[in-house]
Amino acid sequence: MLNKITAEEMSQVFSRALQHKLIQEQDTAVIFYDLSRLTARINNLVEVFPKSALHAIAVKTNPLTAILKKINALGVGLEVASFPELRLAEKAGFSPAQIVFDSPAKTRSELEYALKRGIYLNADSFQELDRIAQLQAKQLSNSVIGIRINPQVGTGHIESMSVGGEYSKFGVPLQLNRQRLIDAFLKYDWLKGVHLHIGSQGCAPQLLVNGIRTVLNFVNEINEGLQRYQQNRRVEIIDIGGGLPVSYYKDEPAITMQAYQRLIQVSCPALFEGDFKIITEFGRSIYGNVGWVASRVEYVKESEHKSTALIHVGADLFLRECYNPNDWHHDISLVDQSGRLKQVDEKDYAIAGPLCFGGDMLEKNLRLPNIETGDYVFIHDSGANTLSLWSRHNSRQVPKVIGYYENGIQFEILKEREDVDKLWEFWS
Ligand SMILES: Cc1ncc(COP(=O)(O)O)c(C=O)c1O
């Protein structure tokens, strides 16, 4: 249940969805989520870390409200990186203690709201900490508050996804601010946690662990300072962020959550000895491999060297992939109109999206079986940072989202295809 969804499984699920008439003529593209696998991934995360940990799943990777409600029932929390995400979390039924509010640009009124509700907050800067202090002076809140530290341990291989290097727009850079951070902990007795996040995808697990170890070592320094002056106080909470990389290639092995936990434990045993509460903020590693997309092929432009298959998703759903193709990849497979897999590669194809620019391509040159109008292209491992980055270019309608259990024994519509009235509302 923790492995990737194979093309054969997708073909089976798709055929069953067709038999149940869940895919209509207007459903030119459909997003699928394997809810059995999602449940297994979350249960596994909960099992691997100590019981006291709070697993705040990153809403930015998948804000579908039907899924937020489902994962609430599994006992995890949510990491929210904007005020609207915070409101989604509340509406989905998460309690203040299950919500972790990160964002480098929280306004005074957003902070005031979060403090009133007792929501966990990570300040991103000294400036924000001072703002929180002003609000705390008016009325002390139940919120637990941490500060984001950039341990400056280095970057991964996707520059735009890396935030733990020498420079980052996030957090307080550690090298030049050790004393200032210790002073902040001495000054504000409500400051109880530290937060870090090194990057998303492209960061080797060991780099993430180096970040955690650097921050943990620094926490020991802060705690020594606190012990000297305020003997009953110490940093109690370490929020290790997310960032565990996901495999996007068929045979590429992925690090498991167990292996990552072991790496952290070997490097930072103190984190697991009961003195700290751990918060995690995984997103991509929860959702990436449990979602996939099926798009109908509308036309095939044949040519001698390379033909072009025109499909119904492109940079609208795969924003990063189309704008930064060198950094991203999704495996692709092909089925006929009844969902049967086509397996014998015959020709070179470009897989092009429907949007009005030349870079709207999922693949520029890929050997695939013969593609015909009416076939469906499956785009693998599409569950994270796809719909959540939806682009309104050309006003394409957001596709239907279908959840399923046990390879399609049971289906559930998680979100209907957007209709033109909703689109009108968006642009009005
Ligand atoms: C602060 C923070 N936490 C958690 C995450 C989730 O990271 P991932 O989806 O790679 O696990 C992100 C992603 O950008 C983030 O910025």
PDBQT file of the ligand as one rigid body, heavy atoms in Angstrom, charges set to zero:
ROOT
HETATM    1  C1  LIG A 501       7.254  25.584   5.732  1.00  0.00    +0.000 C 
HETATM    2  C2  LIG A 501       6.947  24.392   4.907  1.00  0.00    +0.000 A 
HETATM    3  N1  LIG A 501       6.609  23.265   5.530  1.00  0.00    +0.000 NA
HETATM    4  C3  LIG A 501       6.305  22.151   4.830  1.00  0.00    +0.000 A 
HETATM    5  C4  LIG A 501       6.338  22.134   3.453  1.00  0.00    +0.000 A 
HETATM    6  C5  LIG A 501       5.991  20.855   2.736  1.00  0.00    +0.000 C 
HETATM    7  O1  LIG A 501       7.085  20.321   2.098  1.00  0.00    +0.000 OA
HETATM    8  P1  LIG A 501       7.003  18.935   1.344  1.00  0.00    +0.000 P 
HETATM    9  O2  LIG A 501       5.735  18.979   0.539  1.00  0.00    +0.000 OA
HETATM   10  O3  LIG A 501       8.194  18.894   0.474  1.00  0.00    +0.000 OA
HETATM   11  O4  LIG A 501       6.965  17.853   2.365  1.00  0.00    +0.000 OA
HETATM   12  C6  LIG A 501       6.685  23.292   2.773  1.00  0.00    +0.000 A 
HETATM   13  C7  LIG A 501       6.730  23.291   1.315  1.00  0.00    +0.000 C 
HETATM   14  O5  LIG A 501       7.109  24.192   0.647  1.00  0.00    +0.000 OA
HETATM   15  C8  LIG A 501       7.000  24.459   3.513  1.00  0.00    +0.000 A 
HETATM   16  O6  LIG A 501       7.338  25.592   2.907  1.00  0.00    +0.000 OA
ENDROOT
TORSDOF 0
